[in-house]
Amino acid sequence: MAETLKNPEESAYADYLLLDSQGLPLAVVEAKKTSKDFLLGQKQAEGYADDIKRQTGKDAFIFLTNGYDLWFWNRPFENPRSVSGYHDLASLERIRFQNIAAEDFSDVPIKKDIVDRPYQIEAVKRVLEGIDKGRRKFLLVQATGTGKTRVAMALIDVLLGAKRAQRVLFLTDRKELRDQAYNDNFKVFFPNESKQKIFSGTVEGQTFTFAFPPDELLLDSGEKLGPITLSYETYGTLNREKNNAILVTHALSGDAHAAGYHAGDKNPGWWDDMIGPGKGLDTDKYFVISSNVIGGCRGSTGPSSVDPRTGRPFGLTFPTVTIRDMVVAQHNLIDHLKIEKLLSVVGGSMGGMQVLQWMVSYPDRIRSAIPIATTLKHAPQQIAFDEVGRQAIMADVNWRDGDYYGRPPPARGLSVARMVGHITYMSDASMAEKFGRQQKSNDPTSKFGADFEVEGYLRYRGDNFVKRFDANSYLYITKAMDRFDLLSSKKLSEVFKGLKVKVLVVAFKSDWLYPTYQSQEILKACKLSGVDATFCEVNSTYGHDAFLLEVDEESHLFKHFLAGVPP
């Protein structure tokens, strides 16, 4: 949740608020990706209203809603001077709803490609009826969830189209809205990301190269690799004692750019919501390190790198790598940074596998560990999904047995692999909420186009992925995940035997790709080995993606857990 702005003169959107020179209302719309804590949202909205009042002398008209059922508008408003469907309007006393007069917007078209469900259209109409035409108030809408966000976007469209607002400032933490724009008066603003810019500015990637011949790294396969370059980034400051360092490990498609902005970038790192001042991994306290794994394609040595022996990209001559090989490379990086012992190592999905490998390979180099939504070994179903992705890539005629560099890449195959992956990352509930059966097109002549929104979403994700990821890296990394097995022939009680660190195991209720029982098995292995371990299952509907999206819950867990780790 974005913090209430205590100093609006220095806020990232202060200048935008002051642009209201013609006396027309500025619509400030906020869409949250969780809908659990209405009271916190209320306090945040009050903070925005106070900012507007201080800067303009005008009251803000605020519409809040929370929870899917509140959008049906199936009962009269308890307070005719408000347009909130919230059950307990008494809790909104501090938010100013005075002088709200009804206004007829019946002649304003509501675009059906934005909202097409009767209750959504009704919601937009009800909000519009409450806008004060004469006094030209500001409007702040706080919405939650995808359905509610669509209503908010429809409201934006109508306000601009009917000239009921001159400008719209969209405060949102919903990443899928990044590319949305209606016209030059529409601005998408991300409070958390702007805070990162204000406090941390841009970040620069760094590299570390080691294992020069004749001291190449001996891999699990028996082959040697060197020299090896690791791409990494750091956030925060390493203290004098060098005991505040946290290593963040990434998932299959991640990279070293976990937080902040690169110069000229519009998008922050993949875990920006979790890393930064005051966030779950608080860079005012901790020195956070994030590196790209070997075998990757985002700055670290991988199959797309140039083989110094031939001067050409490795392709399939690149040696097989394992999760342990990735962790060995990270261990070399930590040595390079002269950090004797990490305060913690944290990661989800494949990143969680790396966390578990650190617990086994380097137990004396860490004080704590947080494996998230991961497993001691892949089950047959997980291997099966990875194999479908690999086969899609290798079936693409442009793959050419991995020798496609300098030629068209196997884009179609990689795109399909990514689409399959995205299906497994979401839950049935999250897909239903995000897409339903909403259609992008009702063209009866279209035979196999992307008629449904979910089809368009998958194609968009697939097409974007091929622009930033290497197909061979996808093959190598998924195979490393499938071969990962900390159990092997061991008993559960032997996996973490002798480990003297604190462990927090996190799972998500709707995650069917890495189901809770796999995290519970990690917990059991810790307990049988006498490890100080805690388990938490977060009640989320986001599926496996929850480890990237459930920011509030994870932040609370991490802060509490890390506070109890001795330096």
C-alpha positions in Angstrom: 0.0 0.0 0.0 1.3 3.5 -0.8 1.9 5.5 2.2 -0.1 8.6 3.0 2.0 11.5 1.7 3.1 13.6 4.7 4.7 16.3 2.7 2.6 16.9 -0.4 4.8 19.8 -1.7 7.5 17.2 -2.4 5.2 14.4 -3.5 5.6 12.9 -6.9 2.2 14.0 -8.0 2.0 17.4 -6.4 2.8 19.3 -9.6 0.2 17.2 -11.4 -2.5 18.1 -8.9 -1.7 21.8 -9.2 -2.3 21.7 -13.0 -6.0 22.3 -12.4 -5.8 25.9 -13.7 -9.2 25.9 -15.5 -11.2 24.9 -12.4 -12.2 21.6 -13.9 -12.1 18.5 -11.7 -9.1 16.3 -11.6 -10.0 12.7 -11.3 -7.7 10.7 -9.1 -8.3 7.0 -9.4 -6.6 4.3 -7.4 -6.8 0.6 -8.2 -5.4 -1.8 -5.6 -4.6 -5.4 -6.4 -5.8 -6.8 -3.1 -9.2 -6.2 -1.4 -8.5 -7.4 2.2 -8.1 -4.3 4.3 -10.7 -1.6 3.7 -9.8 0.5 6.7 -6.2 0.9 5.6 -7.5 1.9 2.1 -9.8 4.4 3.8 -6.9 6.0 5.7 -4.9 6.2 2.6 -7.8 7.8 0.7 -8.2 10.3 3.6 -4.5 11.2 3.2 -4.9 11.8 -0.5 -8.0 14.0 0.2 -6.0 16.0 2.8 -3.2 16.5 0.2 -5.7 17.8 -2.3 -7.3 20.1 0.3 -4.0 21.6 1.3 -2.8 22.2 -2.2 -5.9 23.5 -3.8 -8.3 24.5 -1.0 -10.9 22.3 -2.5 -12.6 19.3 -1.0 -12.2 15.9 -2.7 -15.2 13.8 -3.5 -14.2 10.2 -2.8 -15.8 7.0 -3.9 -14.5 3.9 -2.2 -15.5 0.3 -2.6 -14.1 -3.0 -1.5 -15.1 -6.6 -2.3 -16.8 -8.0 -5.4 -20.3 -8.0 -4.0 -20.3 -4.3 -3.4 -20.3 -3.6 -7.1 -23.8 -5.0 -7.7 -25.5 -1.9 -6.3 -28.6 -4.1 -5.5 -29.9 -1.9 -2.7 -30.5 1.9 -2.1 -27.7 3.9 -0.7 -27.9 4.4 3.1 -26.6 7.9 2.7 -28.2 9.8 -0.3 -25.3 12.3 -0.3 -22.7 9.7 -1.0 -22.2 7.2 -3.7 -20.4 4.5 -1.7 -21.7 1.0 -1.6 -19.8 0.2 1.5 -21.9 -1.3 4.3 -20.7 0.9 7.2 -20.8 4.4 5.9 -20.3 5.8 9.4 -16.7 4.8 9.1 -16.3 7.3 6.3 -17.3 10.3 8.3 -14.0 12.1 7.9 -14.2 11.9 4.1 -16.1 14.9 2.8 -19.3 14.2 0.9 -21.0 17.5 1.3 -22.9 19.2 -1.4 -23.2 16.2 -3.7 -26.0 16.8 -6.2 -27.4 14.4 -8.7 -26.5 14.9 -12.3 -28.0 13.2 -15.4 -25.3 11.3 -17.4 -27.8 9.3 -19.4 -26.6 10.8 -22.6 -23.0 9.8 -22.0 -22.0 6.5 -23.8 -20.2 3.9 -21.7 -17.9 1.9 -23.9 -18.8 -1.7 -23.8 -15.3 -2.8 -24.6 -14.2 -1.5 -21.2 -17.2 -2.7 -19.1 -19.8 -5.1 -20.5 -21.5 -6.5 -17.5 -24.7 -4.9 -16.2 -23.5 -4.4 -12.7 -20.4 -2.7 -13.9 -22.3 -0.3 -16.1 -24.7 0.4 -13.3 -21.7 1.1 -11.0 -20.3 3.7 -13.4 -23.7 5.3 -13.7 -24.2 5.5 -10.0 -20.8 7.1 -9.4 -21.5 9.7 -12.2 -24.8 10.6 -10.7 -23.0 11.7 -7.5 -20.6 14.1 -9.2 -21.3 17.7 -8.3 -21.6 19.5 -11.6 -21.7 23.0 -10.2 -18.9 22.9 -7.7 -16.4 21.0 -9.8 -15.0 18.8 -7.1 -12.0 16.6 -7.3 -12.8 12.9 -7.6 -10.8 10.1 -6.0 -11.9 6.5 -6.7 -10.3 3.6 -4.9 -11.1 0.3 -6.5 -9.9 -3.2 -5.9 -9.6 -6.2 -8.1 -9.8 -6.5 -11.9 -13.5 -6.1 -12.2 -13.4 -3.0 -10.1 -10.5 -1.7 -12.0 -12.4 -2.0 -15.2 -15.2 0.1 -13.7 -12.7 2.7 -12.6 -11.3 2.8 -16.2 -14.7 3.2 -17.6 -15.3 6.0 -15.2 -12.1 7.7 -16.4 -13.2 7.3 -20.0 -16.6 8.9 -19.4 -15.2 11.7 -17.3 -12.8 12.7 -20.1 -15.1 12.0 -22.9 -17.9 14.1 -21.4 -15.4 16.8 -20.4 -16.4 16.3 -16.7 -12.7 16.1 -15.9 -9.7 17.9 -17.5 -7.1 15.4 -16.4 -7.0 12.0 -14.8 -4.3 10.8 -12.5 -4.5 7.0 -12.2 -2.9 5.8 -8.9 -2.4 2.1 -9.3 -0.3 -0.8 -8.4 -1.8 -3.1 -11.0 1.1 -3.8 -13.4 -1.1 -4.8 -16.3 -2.3 -1.2 -16.7 1.1 0.1 -17.6 0.4 0.4 -21.3 -3.1 1.8 -20.9 -3.7 5.4 -22.2 -6.7 7.3 -23.4 -5.2 10.6 -24.4 -2.6 13.1 -23.3 -4.6 14.1 -20.3 -4.5 10.6 -18.9 -1.5 9.7 -16.7 -0.7 6.4 -15.1 1.2 6.8 -11.8 2.6 4.1 -9.6 3.0 5.4 -6.0 5.4 2.6 -4.8 7.6 2.9 -7.9 7.8 6.7 -7.6 8.8 6.3 -4.0 11.6 4.1 -5.1 12.7 6.7 -7.6 12.5 9.5 -5.0 14.5 7.6 -2.4 16.8 5.4 -4.4 17.0 7.0 -7.9 18.1 4.7 -10.7 20.1 1.6 -10.2 23.0 0.3 -12.2 23.7 -3.3 -13.0 27.1 -4.7 -12.1 29.1 -7.8 -13.2 31.5 -10.1 -11.6 33.7 -12.4 -13.6 35.6 -15.4 -12.2 36.8 -18.9 -12.9 39.4 -17.9 -15.4 41.4 -20.8 -17.0 43.0 -22.9 -15.7 40.7 -22.4 -12.6 37.4 -23.0 -14.3 34.4 -24.0 -12.3 33.8 -27.7 -12.1 30.1 -28.3 -12.7 28.0 -31.2 -11.4 28.0 -32.7 -14.9 31.8 -33.1 -14.6 32.4 -30.4 -17.3 34.3 -27.2 -16.6 33.1 -23.7 -17.4 35.1 -20.5 -17.3 35.4 -17.6 -17.3 32.0 -17.0 -15.8 30.3 -13.7 -15.6 27.4 -13.0 -13.2 25.2 -10.0 -13.5 24.0 -8.6 -10.2 22.6 -5.5 -8.5 22.7 -4.3 -4.9 20.3 -2.1 -3.0 20.9 -0.3 0.3 24.2 -0.1 2.1 26.4 -2.8 3.5 27.1 -1.9 7.2 30.5 -1.8 8.8 30.1 -5.2 10.3 28.9 -6.7 7.0 26.1 -8.6 8.8 23.0 -7.0 7.1 23.3 -8.6 3.6 20.3 -10.5 2.1 20.6 -12.5 -1.1 17.5 -12.5 -3.3 17.3 -15.4 -5.7 15.0 -15.3 -8.8 12.6 -17.6 -10.5 12.7 -19.1 -14.0 12.2 -16.0 -16.0 13.7 -13.5 -13.5 17.0 -11.7 -13.6 19.3 -9.5 -11.5 17.1 -6.4 -11.9 14.9 -7.0 -8.8 14.2 -3.4 -7.8 14.5 0.2 -8.8 14.8 1.6 -12.3 17.5 1.4 -14.9 18.1 4.7 -16.6 15.4 5.4 -19.2 13.3 2.4 -18.1 9.5 2.7 -17.6 9.3 -0.4 -15.5 11.0 -1.2 -12.3 12.6 -4.5 -11.2 10.5 -7.7 -10.8 10.3 -7.5 -7.0 10.3 -3.7 -6.6 7.2 -3.9 -4.4 9.2 -5.8 -1.9 12.7 -4.2 -2.0 13.2 -0.6 -1.0 13.0 1.8 1.9 10.3 0.7 4.3 9.4 -2.3 2.3 9.4 -6.0 3.2 13.2 -6.1 2.5 13.9 -2.7 3.9 16.9 -1.1 2.2 17.2 1.4 5.1 18.2 -1.6 7.2 19.5 -4.3 4.8 22.0 -4.6 2.0 20.1 -6.6 -0.7 21.9 -8.5 -3.5 20.2 -10.0 -6.5 22.1 -11.9 -9.3 21.2 -13.6 -12.5 21.9 -17.4 -12.5 24.4 -19.0 -14.8 22.6 -20.5 -17.8 20.5 -17.4 -17.9 20.4 -14.7 -20.6 20.2 -11.5 -18.7 23.9 -10.6 -18.3 25.2 -13.9 -16.8 27.1 -16.6 -18.8 24.7 -18.8 -20.6 24.0 -20.6 -23.9 23.7 -17.2 -25.8 27.1 -16.1 -24.5 30.2 -16.2 -26.7 32.3 -19.3 -26.2 35.9 -17.9 -25.9 37.2 -21.0 -27.6 35.3 -20.5 -30.8 34.2 -16.9 -30.8 30.6 -18.0 -31.4 27.6 -18.3 -29.1 27.7 -21.6 -27.1 24.2 -22.8 -28.2 23.9 -26.4 -27.2 27.6 -26.7 -26.6 27.0 -24.9 -23.3 27.4 -27.5 -20.5 24.4 -28.7 -18.4 23.9 -26.7 -15.2 22.1 -27.5 -12.0 20.6 -25.5 -9.2 23.7 -26.4 -7.2 25.9 -25.0 -9.9 23.9 -21.7 -9.8 24.4 -21.5 -6.0 28.1 -22.3 -6.2 28.4 -19.3 -8.6 26.4 -17.1 -6.2 28.8 -18.2 -3.4 31.7 -16.9 -5.4 29.9 -13.6 -5.8 29.4 -13.4 -2.0 33.1 -14.1 -1.5 33.9 -11.3 -4.0 31.7 -8.9 -2.0 33.7 -10.0 1.1 30.6 -11.0 3.0 31.4 -13.7 5.5 27.8 -14.6 6.4 24.5 -13.6 4.8 21.7 -12.4 7.2 19.3 -14.3 4.9 18.7 -15.8 1.5 15.2 -15.3 0.1 13.5 -16.6 -3.1 10.4 -18.0 -4.6 9.7 -20.8 -7.1 13.1 -21.7 -8.6 14.5 -19.0 -6.4 13.2 -21.1 -3.5 15.1 -24.1 -4.8 18.3 -22.0 -4.6 17.4 -21.0 -1.1 17.1 -24.7 -0.1 20.4 -25.5 -1.9 22.1 -22.7 0.1 20.8 -24.4 3.3 22.4 -27.7 2.2 25.6 -26.5 0.5 26.6 -23.5 2.6 24.9 -23.8 6.0 27.7 -21.9 7.7 27.4 -18.9 5.4 23.8 -18.0 6.2 21.9 -17.0 9.3 18.4 -17.5 8.0 16.5 -18.7 4.9 13.0 -17.9 3.4 12.0 -20.5 0.7 8.8 -19.4 -0.9 6.3 -21.5 -2.9 8.9 -24.1 -3.8 9.8 -27.8 -3.3 12.5 -30.3 -2.4 12.0 -31.9 -5.8 9.8 -31.6 -8.8 6.7 -33.9 -8.9 5.8 -35.6 -12.2 3.2 -32.9 -13.1 5.7 -30.1 -12.7 8.2 -31.9 -14.9 5.4 -32.6 -17.4 4.5 -28.9 -17.8 8.2 -28.0 -18.3 8.6 -30.7 -20.9 5.6 -29.3 -22.9 7.4 -26.0 -22.9 10.6 -27.5 -24.1 9.0 -29.5 -26.8 7.2 -26.4 -28.1 10.6 -24.7 -28.5 12.3 -27.6 -30.1 9.4 -28.2 -32.5 9.9 -24.6 -33.8 11.6 -24.8 -37.2 13.7 -21.8 -36.2 15.3 -23.6 -33.3 17.8 -25.4 -35.5 19.1 -27.6 -32.7 19.9 -24.5 -30.7 22.1 -22.9 -33.4 19.8 -20.0 -34.2 21.9 -17.0 -33.1 22.2 -14.4 -35.9 19.0 -15.9 -37.4 15.3 -15.6 -36.6 14.8 -17.2 -33.1 12.3 -19.9 -32.3 9.8 -17.2 -31.2 6.6 -19.1 -31.7 7.8 -22.1 -29.7 9.1 -19.9 -26.9 5.9 -17.9 -26.9 3.8 -21.1 -26.5 6.1 -22.3 -23.7 5.5 -19.0 -21.9 1.7 -19.2 -22.4 1.7 -22.7 -20.9 3.7 -21.4 -18.0 1.4 -18.5 -17.4 -1.6 -20.8 -17.1 0.2 -22.7 -14.3 1.1 -19.5 -12.5 -2.5 -18.4 -12.1 -5.4 -20.0 -10.2 -8.9 -20.8 -11.5 -10.3 -18.1 -9.2 -7.7 -15.4 -10.3 -8.4 -16.2 -14.0 -12.2 -16.0 -13.4 -11.8 -12.6 -11.7 -9.3 -11.3 -14.2 -11.0 -12.5 -17.4 -14.3 -14.3 -16.8 -15.6 -15.1 -20.3 -15.2 -11.5 -21.4 -14.7 -11.3 -25.2 -12.4 -9.0 -27.1 -14.3 -9.5 -30.3 -17.8 -10.6 -31.3 -16.9 -11.0 -34.9 -18.8 -14.1 -36.2 -16.4 -14.3 -39.2 -13.4 -14.8 -36.9 -12.6 -18.5 -36.7 -9.5 -18.8 -34.5 -8.7 -15.3 -33.4 -8.2 -14.2 -29.8 -12.0 -13.8 -29.2 -11.7 -14.1 -25.4 -9.7 -11.8 -23.2 -7.8 -14.7 -21.7 -6.6 -15.6 -25.2 -5.4 -12.1 -25.9 -3.6 -12.0 -22.5 -1.7 -15.2 -23.2 -0.7 -14.1 -26.6 0.5 -10.8 -25.3 2.5 -12.4 -22.6 4.0 -14.9 -25.0 4.9 -12.2 -27.6 6.5 -10.0 -24.9 8.5 -12.8 -23.4 10.4 -13.6 -26.6 11.7 -10.1 -26.7 13.6 -10.5 -23.5 14.4 -14.2 -23.0 16.6 -16.7 -24.9 14.9 -20.0 -25.9 18.0 -22.1 -25.1 18.2 -20.6 -21.6 14.6 -21.7 -21.1 15.6 -25.2 -22.0 18.6 -25.3 -19.7 17.0 -23.7 -16.7 13.8 -25.7 -16.8 15.9 -28.9 -17.0 17.9 -27.7 -14.0 14.6 -27.3 -12.1 13.4 -30.8 -13.1 16.6 -32.4 -12.0 16.7 -30.7 -8.7 16.2 -33.2 -5.9 17.4 -32.6 -2.3 15.9 -35.9 -1.2 17.4 -38.3 -3.7 18.0 -41.4 -1.5 18.0 -39.5 1.8 15.4 -39.6 4.5 13.6 -36.4 5.4 15.4 -36.3 8.7 18.8 -36.2 6.9 18.2 -33.4 4.4 19.0 -30.5 6.8 20.9 -32.4 9.5 23.1 -30.1 11.5 21.6 -26.9 10.0 21.7 -24.0 12.6 19.7 -21.3 11.0 16.2 -19.8 11.3 13.8 -20.8 8.5 10.5 -19.3 7.3 8.7 -21.5 4.8 5.9 -19.7 2.9 3.2 -21.3 0.7 0.0 -20.0 -0.9 -3.4 -21.6 -0.6 -4.4 -21.4 -4.3 -0.9 -22.3 -5.7 -1.5 -25.6 -7.6 1.8 -25.5 -9.4 3.8 -25.7 -6.1 1.0 -26.9 -3.8 1.2 -26.4 -0.1 2.0 -30.0 0.7 5.4 -29.5 -0.9 6.2 -26.6 1.4 4.9 -28.7 4.4 7.4 -31.4 3.4 10.2 -28.8 3.6 8.9 -27.8 7.0 8.8 -31.5 8.1 12.3 -32.0 6.9 13.4 -29.0 8.9 11.6 -30.1 12.1 13.0 -33.7 11.8 16.5 -32.2 11.6 16.0 -30.0 14.6 15.9 -26.8 12.6 14.2 -23.7 14.0 11.5 -23.4 11.3 8.2 -21.6 10.9 5.5 -22.2 8.3 2.9 -19.8 6.9 0.3 -20.5 4.3 -1.1 -17.3 2.9 -4.7 -17.3 1.9 -4.5 -15.9 -1.6 -6.4 -16.5 -4.8 -3.5 -15.5 -7.1 -2.1 -19.0 -7.5 1.7 -19.4 -7.9 1.9 -15.7 -8.9 1.0 -14.9 -5.3 4.7 -14.8 -4.3 5.1 -11.8 -6.5 1.7 -10.2 -5.8 0.9 -10.7 -2.1 3.1 -7.8 -1.1 1.4 -6.7 2.1 1.3 -10.2 3.6 4.8 -11.1 2.6 6.2 -7.7 3.9 4.6 -8.3 7.3 6.0 -11.8 7.4 9.5 -10.9 6.3 9.8 -7.9 8.7 8.7 -9.9 11.7 10.9 -12.9 10.8 14.0 -10.9 10.0 13.7 -8.8 13.2 14.2 -12.1 15.1 17.3 -13.2 13.2 20.4 -12.5 15.4 23.1 -10.5 13.5 
